[in-house]
Amino acid sequence: MKKIRIGRNGRARGDEGGEEFYECIKDLAHHPAVLEMKKYIQHGTTTCYQHCLNVAYYNYRLCKRLGLDARRAARAGMLHDFFLYDWHEHVARTGEHFHGLTHPRVALRNARKYFTLTPLEEDIILKHMWPLTIVPPVHPESFIICLSDKYCGICETAGDRHRLFYHRYPLYRRMVRSIGFLHP
């Protein structure tokens, strides 16, 4: 998986079309509350901010390829895990054992607090954990974030093992290619 980076000049690096993507999310990417996500680890050694940036990018690419609302998908991807706490310590601190089920609502509440969201963006943020959460996505963009989030989570958790899966397992390779994700 290709990690997306915001360069010193404020532009997304690492891909053609990165500037178009960056234009969609630049106000979010530099907002002080969103930058707080850099304090928390999401998967492996990947911060919550980097994870959201990765998901936003893949949402953007896939939705653009399918002729969907890539801008809204990218913006919602940047905010989908906007919960601002270390989920690894969440159970010990709060006694709440169901972070996977509850964090979409927390992320949506935080996103509403700082930004004006469209109904589509709200739905994407709220449904990103399906099928773990019961209510399925209605919009195609909401379904795509489910795929993007799982793909990025696997790559971030597995690290170099993702490359091993890609090269060793044809079914995994076919799935990655068919949905248009970048491969290692």
N, C-alpha and C positions, 0 to 999 in steps of 0.2 A: 504494500500500500504506500502510496506517495503521500508524505506529510506536506500539508500546505503551510507556508510561512508568510507572515506579513513582514516585508523588508523595512529597512530604515526610512525609505522614501514613502512608506505607507501603502505600498502596493503589494498585492498577493504575488508571490514568486513560485516558480516551479511548474508552470503550465501556461500554454497559450490560452487565451481567454480568461486568464487569472484576473486581469484588470476589470473585465466585465463583472466577474464574480465579486471582486472587491468592492466595486461600486454599490452592489446590493447590500453589503453588510458593514461598510466602513464606519457608519455611525454607531453600530452595535459593538464592533470590534475594539473601539477605542473608548467606550463608555466606562467610567470608573467602576461601576457596579459589576459589569461584565468582566473587567480585568481582574476582579476579585477571584474569579474562577481559577486563575493561575496559581492560587495558594493551595488548591486541593488536587490530590491525585485521583484520577478516575479509573484507569486500567493500567496495570503494570507500572511503568514510569511516566505514562502520559497524563498530563494535567487535564482537568475538566475543560479548561479553555481550549487546549489543543484538540481534545476529543470533539468538542462542539464545532470547532473550525473545520475539522476533518469531515464531520457529518454534514455540515452546511455545504461544503464543497461538493461532496458526492451527491447530495440532494440536488444541488444546482445543476450539476452535469447531467444527471439522469433525467430530471424533469425537462431540462432544455432539449435533450435528445428526443424526448417523447412529446414535445410540443405543449407541455404543461406550464404552470406558473412557476418558473424557475426562481424568480425573485422572491416570492413569498416562501417557497420551499427553503431557500438559502437562509433567509432571515429567521424562520422558525427553527431551522437546524442549529443556528448559532445560539438560540435560547432554549433548546429542548431540555438541557440539563442544568438550568439556571437555578439550582437549589441552594448554593452558597453554604455548604457545610461538608465536612469530611464524612462521606457515607460509610467508610470503614469503621468509624467510631460512633456512628449514629445510634446503634442499638444500645451500647453501653451508656451513652449519655441520656437517651430518651426512653429506652425500653420499647421503642417502636421497631418491630421485627420485619416490617413489610415495606422497606424503602423502595423496592422495585415496583410496588403497587402504588405507593403514595407520592413519589417524587414528581411525577408529571403535573399533579395539581399544585405542588409547591413551586415548581418551575413556572407554571402559568401565572400563579399569583405574583411571583417576583417580576415576571416579564410585564404584566399589566401595571405594576407599580411604577416602572420606569419608562415604559414605552406604550405607544398607541398601537394596538394590534388589530389586524383584520380578522374576521371570523375564520377564514381559512388558516391563518397563522395560529390562532388559538386551537383549532381542531388538530393541526399537525403536532403541536406541543403536547396536547392532552392525550393523543392516541399513539405516541411514539413507542410505547412499551407493549403494544399488542403483539402477540396473543396473551402475554402475561396478564394484562388488564382485560377485562371482560368485553367491553364495548369495542366492536371492530371499527376500523377506519371506514369512512364514507367516501372521502375524496381520494383520488389516485395519489396526490401529493402526500397525504397522510399515510398511505400504504408504503410509499417509497421510503419515507423516513424510517419505517420499521426495518426495511432491508438495509438502508445505509447505516443505521445505528448498530445493527447486529454485525454487519460486515466490519465496520470500524472497530467495534468492541473486540471482535475475534482477532483482528490484525494487531491491535494494540496489546492485547493480552498475550497472544501467541508470539509476538515479535518475529524473530527469524523463522519460527516454525511455520508461519503463514507461507513463506517461500517454499518450504518443504512440502506442504499440502498442495500448493499450486503445481509444483513440478512432479509430484509423485501420484496424485490422484486425479485422473482425467475428469471425473464427475465434478469435482470442485473447480477445476480449471474451466470446464464448460459453463458452469454456473456463473463464475466471475466474468467470463467473456460475454456471455449472453445478456447480462444486465448492464454491461457497459462500464464496469468498474475498471480502473487501471490495475494492471497486474505488476508484480515485482519484476 
